[in-house]
Each structure stands twice: as structure tokens, then as C-alpha cells.
Amino acid sequence: MKNFRLKWVKAGKPHISVVAYDMPSAERRKQKLEEPDQGVTDVEIVSVKLGEDL
């Protein structure tokens, strides 16, 4: 199974998800982060190996 993490920018500060997601879950999380009231930009889904840090 492939694992994915999310990267995004909020208030000029880069963030990376702590947990790994499967693709459908990563896409749902990305949609949530991209909601206008979240104040988040540059949301990206990144493929990772289990246990890998970005």
C-alpha cells in the first residue's frame, strides 16, 4: 500500500502532516485544508514510504 503525507503553508510557515494517509484519505484531508476559512495555501500530497520523514 502506498502512503501519503500532506504539506501546506499557513501564515507563511510550512507544515507537514504527522500521520500518513492512503490516497482517498489524503485527498479528503487536502480538500478540508483548502477550505477558505482554514487560511492554508500550497497544499500538496506527497508519496512517502512507511516511517519516512519529509
Summary of the structure (lengths in Angstrom):
residues: 54
radius of gyration: 10.9
end to end distance: 18.3
largest distance: 33.1
contacts: 120
relative contact order: 0.34
helix: 26%
strand: 41%
